[in-house]
Amino acid sequence: MKINAVSLEHKIQDLMGRINRESNHRFSKLADVKNRSDVVVLFLAMLHLIKDRFIDVEQDGLFSDILIHKA
């Protein structure tokens, strides 16, 4: 079984690039074709960018989609 390592730094750069090109994204759209480890690293990248105040997120309710936009 081959395991692909996903770099958190790379995922942060990728997410910032997407946010800079288009200001609004949905988490489900960004994570729709990824494997589980990619989705986890994407979520961690999102949390890191929230902490550093590069992005803001909104979620209407429990288990609803997360809207990501530039801070």
Distance bins in CASP14 RR format, pairs under 12 A and 6 or more apart:
PFRMAT RR
TARGET T0000
AUTHOR 0000-0000-0000
RMODE 2
METHOD distances of the structure
MODEL  1
2 35 0 0 0 0 0 1 0 0 0 0 0
3 35 0 0 0 0 0 1 0 0 0 0 0
3 36 0 0 0 0 0 1 0 0 0 0 0
3 37 0 0 0 0 1 0 0 0 0 0 0
4 10 0 0 0 0 0 1 0 0 0 0 0
4 34 0 0 0 0 0 1 0 0 0 0 0
4 35 1 0 0 1 0 0 0 0 0 0 0
4 36 0 0 0 0 0 1 0 0 0 0 0
4 37 1 0 0 1 0 0 0 0 0 0 0
4 38 0 0 0 0 1 0 0 0 0 0 0
4 41 0 0 0 0 0 1 0 0 0 0 0
5 11 0 0 0 0 0 1 0 0 0 0 0
5 35 0 0 0 0 0 1 0 0 0 0 0
5 37 0 0 0 0 1 0 0 0 0 0 0
5 38 0 0 0 0 0 1 0 0 0 0 0
5 41 0 0 0 0 1 0 0 0 0 0 0
6 12 0 0 0 0 0 1 0 0 0 0 0
6 14 0 0 0 0 0 1 0 0 0 0 0
6 34 0 0 0 0 1 0 0 0 0 0 0
6 35 0 0 0 0 1 0 0 0 0 0 0
6 36 0 0 0 0 0 1 0 0 0 0 0
6 37 1 0 1 0 0 0 0 0 0 0 0
6 38 1 0 1 0 0 0 0 0 0 0 0
6 39 0 0 0 0 1 0 0 0 0 0 0
6 40 0 0 0 0 1 0 0 0 0 0 0
6 41 1 0 1 0 0 0 0 0 0 0 0
6 42 0 0 0 0 1 0 0 0 0 0 0
6 43 0 0 0 0 0 1 0 0 0 0 0
6 44 0 0 0 0 1 0 0 0 0 0 0
6 45 0 0 0 0 1 0 0 0 0 0 0
7 13 0 0 0 0 1 0 0 0 0 0 0
7 14 0 0 0 0 1 0 0 0 0 0 0
7 37 0 0 0 0 0 1 0 0 0 0 0
7 38 0 0 0 0 0 1 0 0 0 0 0
7 41 1 0 0 1 0 0 0 0 0 0 0
7 42 0 0 0 0 0 1 0 0 0 0 0
7 44 0 0 0 0 0 1 0 0 0 0 0
7 45 0 0 0 0 1 0 0 0 0 0 0
8 14 0 0 0 0 0 1 0 0 0 0 0
8 15 0 0 0 0 0 1 0 0 0 0 0
8 37 0 0 0 0 0 1 0 0 0 0 0
8 38 0 0 0 0 0 1 0 0 0 0 0
8 40 0 0 0 0 1 0 0 0 0 0 0
8 41 1 0 1 0 0 0 0 0 0 0 0
8 42 0 0 0 0 1 0 0 0 0 0 0
8 43 0 0 0 0 0 1 0 0 0 0 0
8 44 1 0 1 0 0 0 0 0 0 0 0
8 45 1 0 0 1 0 0 0 0 0 0 0
8 46 0 0 0 0 0 1 0 0 0 0 0
8 47 0 0 0 0 0 1 0 0 0 0 0
8 48 1 0 0 1 0 0 0 0 0 0 0
8 49 0 0 0 0 0 1 0 0 0 0 0
9 15 0 0 0 0 0 1 0 0 0 0 0
9 16 0 0 0 0 0 1 0 0 0 0 0
9 41 0 0 0 0 1 0 0 0 0 0 0
9 44 0 0 0 0 0 1 0 0 0 0 0
9 45 0 0 0 0 1 0 0 0 0 0 0
9 48 0 0 0 0 1 0 0 0 0 0 0
9 49 0 0 0 0 0 1 0 0 0 0 0
10 16 0 0 0 0 0 1 0 0 0 0 0
10 17 0 0 0 0 0 1 0 0 0 0 0
10 38 0 0 0 0 0 1 0 0 0 0 0
10 41 0 0 0 0 1 0 0 0 0 0 0
10 42 0 0 0 0 0 1 0 0 0 0 0
10 44 0 0 0 0 0 1 0 0 0 0 0
10 45 0 0 0 0 1 0 0 0 0 0 0
11 17 0 0 0 0 0 1 0 0 0 0 0
11 18 0 0 0 0 0 1 0 0 0 0 0
11 30 0 0 0 0 1 0 0 0 0 0 0
11 31 0 0 0 0 0 1 0 0 0 0 0
11 34 0 0 0 0 0 1 0 0 0 0 0
11 37 0 0 0 0 0 1 0 0 0 0 0
11 38 1 0 0 1 0 0 0 0 0 0 0
11 39 0 0 0 0 0 1 0 0 0 0 0
11 40 0 0 0 0 1 0 0 0 0 0 0
11 41 1 0 1 0 0 0 0 0 0 0 0
11 42 1 0 1 0 0 0 0 0 0 0 0
11 43 0 0 0 0 1 0 0 0 0 0 0
11 44 1 0 0 1 0 0 0 0 0 0 0
11 45 1 0 1 0 0 0 0 0 0 0 0
11 46 0 0 0 0 1 0 0 0 0 0 0
11 47 0 0 0 0 0 1 0 0 0 0 0
11 48 0 0 0 0 1 0 0 0 0 0 0
11 49 0 0 0 0 1 0 0 0 0 0 0
12 18 0 0 0 0 0 1 0 0 0 0 0
12 19 0 0 0 0 0 1 0 0 0 0 0
12 41 0 0 0 0 1 0 0 0 0 0 0
12 42 0 0 0 0 1 0 0 0 0 0 0
12 43 0 0 0 0 0 1 0 0 0 0 0
12 44 0 0 0 0 1 0 0 0 0 0 0
12 45 1 0 1 0 0 0 0 0 0 0 0
12 46 0 0 0 0 1 0 0 0 0 0 0
12 47 0 0 0 0 0 1 0 0 0 0 0
12 48 1 0 1 0 0 0 0 0 0 0 0
12 49 1 0 0 1 0 0 0 0 0 0 0
12 50 0 0 0 0 0 1 0 0 0 0 0
12 51 0 0 0 0 0 1 0 0 0 0 0
12 52 0 0 0 0 1 0 0 0 0 0 0
12 54 0 0 0 0 1 0 0 0 0 0 0
12 55 0 0 0 0 0 1 0 0 0 0 0
13 19 0 0 0 0 0 1 0 0 0 0 0
13 20 0 0 0 0 0 1 0 0 0 0 0
13 45 0 0 0 0 1 0 0 0 0 0 0
13 48 0 0 0 0 0 1 0 0 0 0 0
13 49 0 0 0 0 0 1 0 0 0 0 0
13 54 0 0 0 0 0 1 0 0 0 0 0
14 20 0 0 0 0 0 1 0 0 0 0 0
14 21 0 0 0 0 0 1 0 0 0 0 0
14 25 0 0 0 0 0 1 0 0 0 0 0
14 30 0 0 0 0 1 0 0 0 0 0 0
14 34 0 0 0 0 0 1 0 0 0 0 0
14 38 0 0 0 0 0 1 0 0 0 0 0
14 41 0 0 0 0 1 0 0 0 0 0 0
14 42 0 0 0 0 1 0 0 0 0 0 0
14 45 1 0 0 1 0 0 0 0 0 0 0
14 46 0 0 0 0 0 1 0 0 0 0 0
14 49 0 0 0 0 0 1 0 0 0 0 0
15 21 0 0 0 0 0 1 0 0 0 0 0
15 22 0 0 0 0 0 1 0 0 0 0 0
15 25 0 0 0 0 1 0 0 0 0 0 0
15 27 0 0 0 0 0 1 0 0 0 0 0
15 30 1 0 0 1 0 0 0 0 0 0 0
15 31 0 0 0 0 0 1 0 0 0 0 0
15 38 0 0 0 0 0 1 0 0 0 0 0
15 41 0 0 0 0 0 1 0 0 0 0 0
15 42 1 0 0 1 0 0 0 0 0 0 0
15 43 0 0 0 0 0 1 0 0 0 0 0
15 44 0 0 0 0 0 1 0 0 0 0 0
15 45 1 0 1 0 0 0 0 0 0 0 0
15 46 1 0 0 1 0 0 0 0 0 0 0
15 47 0 0 0 0 0 1 0 0 0 0 0
15 48 0 0 0 0 1 0 0 0 0 0 0
15 49 1 0 0 1 0 0 0 0 0 0 0
15 50 0 0 0 0 0 1 0 0 0 0 0
15 52 0 0 0 0 0 1 0 0 0 0 0
15 54 0 0 0 0 1 0 0 0 0 0 0
15 55 1 0 0 1 0 0 0 0 0 0 0
15 57 0 0 0 0 0 1 0 0 0 0 0
15 68 1 0 0 1 0 0 0 0 0 0 0
15 69 0 0 0 0 0 1 0 0 0 0 0
15 70 0 0 0 0 0 1 0 0 0 0 0
16 22 0 0 0 0 0 1 0 0 0 0 0
16 23 0 0 0 0 0 1 0 0 0 0 0
16 25 0 0 0 0 0 1 0 0 0 0 0
16 45 0 0 0 0 1 0 0 0 0 0 0
16 46 0 0 0 0 0 1 0 0 0 0 0
16 48 0 0 0 0 0 1 0 0 0 0 0
16 49 1 0 0 1 0 0 0 0 0 0 0
16 52 0 0 0 0 0 1 0 0 0 0 0
16 54 1 0 0 1 0 0 0 0 0 0 0
16 55 0 0 0 0 1 0 0 0 0 0 0
16 68 0 0 0 0 0 1 0 0 0 0 0
16 70 0 0 0 0 1 0 0 0 0 0 0
16 71 0 0 0 0 0 1 0 0 0 0 0
17 23 0 0 0 0 0 1 0 0 0 0 0
17 25 0 0 0 0 0 1 0 0 0 0 0
17 30 0 0 0 0 0 1 0 0 0 0 0
17 45 0 0 0 0 0 1 0 0 0 0 0
17 49 0 0 0 0 0 1 0 0 0 0 0
17 54 0 0 0 0 0 1 0 0 0 0 0
17 55 0 0 0 0 0 1 0 0 0 0 0
17 68 0 0 0 0 0 1 0 0 0 0 0
17 70 0 0 0 0 0 1 0 0 0 0 0
18 24 0 0 0 0 0 1 0 0 0 0 0
18 25 1 0 0 1 0 0 0 0 0 0 0
18 26 0 0 0 0 0 1 0 0 0 0 0
18 27 0 0 0 0 0 1 0 0 0 0 0
18 29 0 0 0 0 0 1 0 0 0 0 0
18 30 1 0 0 1 0 0 0 0 0 0 0
18 42 0 0 0 0 0 1 0 0 0 0 0
18 45 0 0 0 0 0 1 0 0 0 0 0
18 46 0 0 0 0 0 1 0 0 0 0 0
18 49 0 0 0 0 0 1 0 0 0 0 0
18 54 0 0 0 0 0 1 0 0 0 0 0
18 55 0 0 0 0 0 1 0 0 0 0 0
18 68 0 0 0 0 1 0 0 0 0 0 0
18 69 0 0 0 0 0 1 0 0 0 0 0
18 70 0 0 0 0 0 1 0 0 0 0 0
19 25 1 0 0 1 0 0 0 0 0 0 0
19 30 0 0 0 0 0 1 0 0 0 0 0
19 45 0 0 0 0 0 1 0 0 0 0 0
19 46 0 0 0 0 0 1 0 0 0 0 0
19 49 0 0 0 0 1 0 0 0 0 0 0
19 50 0 0 0 0 0 1 0 0 0 0 0
19 54 1 0 0 1 0 0 0 0 0 0 0
19 55 1 0 0 1 0 0 0 0 0 0 0
19 56 0 0 0 0 0 1 0 0 0 0 0
19 57 0 0 0 0 0 1 0 0 0 0 0
19 67 0 0 0 0 0 1 0 0 0 0 0
19 68 1 0 0 1 0 0 0 0 0 0 0
19 69 1 0 0 1 0 0 0 0 0 0 0
19 70 1 0 1 0 0 0 0 0 0 0 0
19 71 0 0 0 0 1 0 0 0 0 0 0
20 49 0 0 0 0 0 1 0 0 0 0 0
20 54 0 0 0 0 1 0 0 0 0 0 0
20 55 0 0 0 0 0 1 0 0 0 0 0
20 69 0 0 0 0 0 1 0 0 0 0 0
20 70 1 0 0 1 0 0 0 0 0 0 0
20 71 0 0 0 0 0 1 0 0 0 0 0
21 70 0 0 0 0 0 1 0 0 0 0 0
22 29 0 0 0 0 0 1 0 0 0 0 0
22 30 0 0 0 0 0 1 0 0 0 0 0
22 68 0 0 0 0 0 1 0 0 0 0 0
22 69 0 0 0 0 1 0 0 0 0 0 0
22 70 0 0 0 0 1 0 0 0 0 0 0
23 54 0 0 0 0 0 1 0 0 0 0 0
23 55 0 0 0 0 1 0 0 0 0 0 0
23 56 0 0 0 0 0 1 0 0 0 0 0
23 67 0 0 0 0 0 1 0 0 0 0 0
23 68 0 0 0 0 1 0 0 0 0 0 0
23 69 1 0 1 0 0 0 0 0 0 0 0
23 70 1 0 1 0 0 0 0 0 0 0 0
23 71 0 0 0 0 0 1 0 0 0 0 0
24 30 0 0 0 0 0 1 0 0 0 0 0
24 55 0 0 0 0 0 1 0 0 0 0 0
24 56 0 0 0 0 0 1 0 0 0 0 0
24 57 0 0 0 0 0 1 0 0 0 0 0
24 58 0 0 0 0 1 0 0 0 0 0 0
24 65 0 0 0 0 0 1 0 0 0 0 0
24 66 0 0 0 0 0 1 0 0 0 0 0
24 67 1 0 0 1 0 0 0 0 0 0 0
24 68 1 0 0 1 0 0 0 0 0 0 0
24 69 1 0 1 0 0 0 0 0 0 0 0
24 70 0 0 0 0 1 0 0 0 0 0 0
25 31 0 0 0 0 0 1 0 0 0 0 0
25 32 0 0 0 0 0 1 0 0 0 0 0
25 42 0 0 0 0 0 1 0 0 0 0 0
25 46 0 0 0 0 1 0 0 0 0 0 0
25 49 0 0 0 0 0 1 0 0 0 0 0
25 55 0 0 0 0 1 0 0 0 0 0 0
25 56 0 0 0 0 0 1 0 0 0 0 0
25 57 0 0 0 0 1 0 0 0 0 0 0
25 58 0 0 0 0 0 1 0 0 0 0 0
25 65 0 0 0 0 0 1 0 0 0 0 0
25 66 0 0 0 0 1 0 0 0 0 0 0
25 67 1 0 0 1 0 0 0 0 0 0 0
25 68 1 0 1 0 0 0 0 0 0 0 0
25 69 1 0 0 1 0 0 0 0 0 0 0
25 70 0 0 0 0 1 0 0 0 0 0 0
26 32 0 0 0 0 1 0 0 0 0 0 0
26 46 0 0 0 0 0 1 0 0 0 0 0
26 57 0 0 0 0 0 1 0 0 0 0 0
26 58 0 0 0 0 0 1 0 0 0 0 0
26 59 0 0 0 0 0 1 0 0 0 0 0
26 60 0 0 0 0 0 1 0 0 0 0 0
26 64 0 0 0 0 0 1 0 0 0 0 0
26 65 1 0 1 0 0 0 0 0 0 0 0
26 66 1 0 0 1 0 0 0 0 0 0 0
26 67 1 0 0 1 0 0 0 0 0 0 0
26 68 1 0 0 1 0 0 0 0 0 0 0
26 69 0 0 0 0 0 1 0 0 0 0 0
27 34 0 0 0 0 0 1 0 0 0 0 0
27 39 0 0 0 0 1 0 0 0 0 0 0
27 42 1 0 0 1 0 0 0 0 0 0 0
27 43 1 0 0 1 0 0 0 0 0 0 0
27 45 0 0 0 0 0 1 0 0 0 0 0
27 46 1 0 0 1 0 0 0 0 0 0 0
27 47 0 0 0 0 0 1 0 0 0 0 0
27 50 0 0 0 0 0 1 0 0 0 0 0
27 55 0 0 0 0 0 1 0 0 0 0 0
27 57 1 0 0 1 0 0 0 0 0 0 0
27 58 0 0 0 0 0 1 0 0 0 0 0
27 59 0 0 0 0 1 0 0 0 0 0 0
27 63 0 0 0 0 0 1 0 0 0 0 0
27 64 0 0 0 0 0 1 0 0 0 0 0
27 65 1 0 0 1 0 0 0 0 0 0 0
27 66 1 1 0 0 0 0 0 0 0 0 0
27 67 1 0 0 1 0 0 0 0 0 0 0
27 68 1 0 0 1 0 0 0 0 0 0 0
27 69 0 0 0 0 0 1 0 0 0 0 0
28 34 0 0 0 0 0 1 0 0 0 0 0
28 39 0 0 0 0 1 0 0 0 0 0 0
28 42 0 0 0 0 0 1 0 0 0 0 0
28 43 0 0 0 0 0 1 0 0 0 0 0
28 59 0 0 0 0 0 1 0 0 0 0 0
28 63 0 0 0 0 0 1 0 0 0 0 0
28 64 0 0 0 0 1 0 0 0 0 0 0
28 65 1 0 1 0 0 0 0 0 0 0 0
28 66 1 0 0 1 0 0 0 0 0 0 0
28 67 0 0 0 0 1 0 0 0 0 0 0
28 68 0 0 0 0 0 1 0 0 0 0 0
29 42 0 0 0 0 0 1 0 0 0 0 0
29 65 0 0 0 0 1 0 0 0 0 0 0
29 66 0 0 0 0 0 1 0 0 0 0 0
29 67 0 0 0 0 0 1 0 0 0 0 0
29 68 0 0 0 0 1 0 0 0 0 0 0
30 38 0 0 0 0 1 0 0 0 0 0 0
30 39 0 0 0 0 1 0 0 0 0 0 0
30 41 0 0 0 0 0 1 0 0 0 0 0
30 42 1 0 0 1 0 0 0 0 0 0 0
30 43 0 0 0 0 1 0 0 0 0 0 0
30 45 0 0 0 0 1 0 0 0 0 0 0
30 46 0 0 0 0 1 0 0 0 0 0 0
30 55 0 0 0 0 0 1 0 0 0 0 0
30 57 0 0 0 0 0 1 0 0 0 0 0
30 65 0 0 0 0 0 1 0 0 0 0 0
30 66 0 0 0 0 1 0 0 0 0 0 0
30 67 0 0 0 0 0 1 0 0 0 0 0
30 68 1 0 0 1 0 0 0 0 0 0 0
31 37 0 0 0 0 0 1 0 0 0 0 0
31 38 1 0 0 1 0 0 0 0 0 0 0
31 39 1 0 1 0 0 0 0 0 0 0 0
31 40 0 0 0 0 1 0 0 0 0 0 0
31 41 0 0 0 0 0 1 0 0 0 0 0
31 42 1 0 1 0 0 0 0 0 0 0 0
31 43 1 0 0 1 0 0 0 0 0 0 0
31 45 0 0 0 0 0 1 0 0 0 0 0
31 46 0 0 0 0 1 0 0 0 0 0 0
31 65 0 0 0 0 0 1 0 0 0 0 0
31 66 0 0 0 0 1 0 0 0 0 0 0
31 68 0 0 0 0 0 1 0 0 0 0 0
32 38 0 0 0 0 0 1 0 0 0 0 0
32 39 0 0 0 0 1 0 0 0 0 0 0
32 42 0 0 0 0 0 1 0 0 0 0 0
32 65 0 0 0 0 0 1 0 0 0 0 0
33 39 0 0 0 0 0 1 0 0 0 0 0
33 42 0 0 0 0 0 1 0 0 0 0 0
34 40 0 0 0 0 1 0 0 0 0 0 0
34 41 0 0 0 0 1 0 0 0 0 0 0
34 42 1 0 0 1 0 0 0 0 0 0 0
34 43 0 0 0 0 0 1 0 0 0 0 0
34 45 0 0 0 0 0 1 0 0 0 0 0
35 41 0 0 0 0 0 1 0 0 0 0 0
35 42 0 0 0 0 0 1 0 0 0 0 0
36 42 0 0 0 0 0 1 0 0 0 0 0
36 43 0 0 0 0 0 1 0 0 0 0 0
37 43 0 0 0 0 0 1 0 0 0 0 0
37 44 0 0 0 0 0 1 0 0 0 0 0
38 44 0 0 0 0 0 1 0 0 0 0 0
38 45 0 0 0 0 0 1 0 0 0 0 0
39 45 0 0 0 0 0 1 0 0 0 0 0
39 46 0 0 0 0 0 1 0 0 0 0 0
39 66 0 0 0 0 0 1 0 0 0 0 0
40 46 0 0 0 0 0 1 0 0 0 0 0
40 47 0 0 0 0 0 1 0 0 0 0 0
41 47 0 0 0 0 0 1 0 0 0 0 0
41 48 0 0 0 0 0 1 0 0 0 0 0
42 48 0 0 0 0 0 1 0 0 0 0 0
42 49 0 0 0 0 0 1 0 0 0 0 0
42 66 0 0 0 0 0 1 0 0 0 0 0
42 68 0 0 0 0 0 1 0 0 0 0 0
43 49 0 0 0 0 0 1 0 0 0 0 0
43 50 0 0 0 0 0 1 0 0 0 0 0
43 57 0 0 0 0 0 1 0 0 0 0 0
43 66 0 0 0 0 1 0 0 0 0 0 0
43 68 0 0 0 0 0 1 0 0 0 0 0
44 50 0 0 0 0 0 1 0 0 0 0 0
44 51 0 0 0 0 0 1 0 0 0 0 0
45 51 0 0 0 0 0 1 0 0 0 0 0
45 52 0 0 0 0 0 1 0 0 0 0 0
45 54 0 0 0 0 0 1 0 0 0 0 0
45 55 0 0 0 0 1 0 0 0 0 0 0
45 68 0 0 0 0 0 1 0 0 0 0 0
46 52 0 0 0 0 0 1 0 0 0 0 0
46 54 0 0 0 0 1 0 0 0 0 0 0
46 55 1 0 0 1 0 0 0 0 0 0 0
46 56 0 0 0 0 0 1 0 0 0 0 0
46 57 1 0 0 1 0 0 0 0 0 0 0
46 59 0 0 0 0 0 1 0 0 0 0 0
46 66 1 0 0 1 0 0 0 0 0 0 0
46 67 0 0 0 0 0 1 0 0 0 0 0
46 68 1 0 0 1 0 0 0 0 0 0 0
46 69 0 0 0 0 0 1 0 0 0 0 0
47 54 0 0 0 0 0 1 0 0 0 0 0
47 55 0 0 0 0 1 0 0 0 0 0 0
47 57 0 0 0 0 1 0 0 0 0 0 0
47 66 0 0 0 0 0 1 0 0 0 0 0
47 68 0 0 0 0 0 1 0 0 0 0 0
48 54 0 0 0 0 1 0 0 0 0 0 0
48 55 0 0 0 0 1 0 0 0 0 0 0
49 55 1 0 1 0 0 0 0 0 0 0 0
49 56 0 0 0 0 1 0 0 0 0 0 0
49 57 0 0 0 0 1 0 0 0 0 0 0
49 68 0 0 0 0 1 0 0 0 0 0 0
49 69 0 0 0 0 0 1 0 0 0 0 0
49 70 0 0 0 0 1 0 0 0 0 0 0
49 71 0 0 0 0 1 0 0 0 0 0 0
50 56 1 0 0 1 0 0 0 0 0 0 0
50 57 1 0 0 1 0 0 0 0 0 0 0
50 58 0 0 0 0 0 1 0 0 0 0 0
50 59 0 0 0 0 0 1 0 0 0 0 0
50 66 0 0 0 0 0 1 0 0 0 0 0
50 68 0 0 0 0 1 0 0 0 0 0 0
50 69 0 0 0 0 0 1 0 0 0 0 0
50 70 0 0 0 0 0 1 0 0 0 0 0
50 71 0 0 0 0 1 0 0 0 0 0 0
51 57 0 0 0 0 0 1 0 0 0 0 0
51 71 0 0 0 0 0 1 0 0 0 0 0
52 71 0 0 0 0 1 0 0 0 0 0 0
53 70 0 0 0 0 0 1 0 0 0 0 0
53 71 1 0 1 0 0 0 0 0 0 0 0
54 68 0 0 0 0 0 1 0 0 0 0 0
54 69 0 0 0 0 0 1 0 0 0 0 0
54 70 1 0 0 1 0 0 0 0 0 0 0
54 71 1 0 1 0 0 0 0 0 0 0 0
55 66 0 0 0 0 0 1 0 0 0 0 0
55 67 0 0 0 0 0 1 0 0 0 0 0
55 68 1 0 1 0 0 0 0 0 0 0 0
55 69 1 0 0 1 0 0 0 0 0 0 0
55 70 1 0 0 1 0 0 0 0 0 0 0
55 71 1 0 1 0 0 0 0 0 0 0 0
56 66 0 0 0 0 0 1 0 0 0 0 0
56 67 0 0 0 0 1 0 0 0 0 0 0
56 68 1 0 0 1 0 0 0 0 0 0 0
56 69 1 0 1 0 0 0 0 0 0 0 0
56 70 1 0 0 1 0 0 0 0 0 0 0
56 71 1 0 1 0 0 0 0 0 0 0 0
57 64 0 0 0 0 0 1 0 0 0 0 0
57 65 0 0 0 0 0 1 0 0 0 0 0
57 66 1 0 1 0 0 0 0 0 0 0 0
57 67 1 0 0 1 0 0 0 0 0 0 0
57 68 1 0 1 0 0 0 0 0 0 0 0
57 69 1 0 0 1 0 0 0 0 0 0 0
57 70 0 0 0 0 0 1 0 0 0 0 0
57 71 0 0 0 0 1 0 0 0 0 0 0
58 64 0 0 0 0 1 0 0 0 0 0 0
58 65 0 0 0 0 1 0 0 0 0 0 0
58 66 1 0 0 1 0 0 0 0 0 0 0
58 67 1 0 1 0 0 0 0 0 0 0 0
58 68 0 0 0 0 1 0 0 0 0 0 0
58 69 1 0 0 1 0 0 0 0 0 0 0
59 65 1 0 0 1 0 0 0 0 0 0 0
59 66 1 0 1 0 0 0 0 0 0 0 0
59 67 1 0 0 1 0 0 0 0 0 0 0
59 68 0 0 0 0 0 1 0 0 0 0 0
60 66 0 0 0 0 1 0 0 0 0 0 0
60 67 0 0 0 0 1 0 0 0 0 0 0
61 67 0 0 0 0 0 1 0 0 0 0 0
END
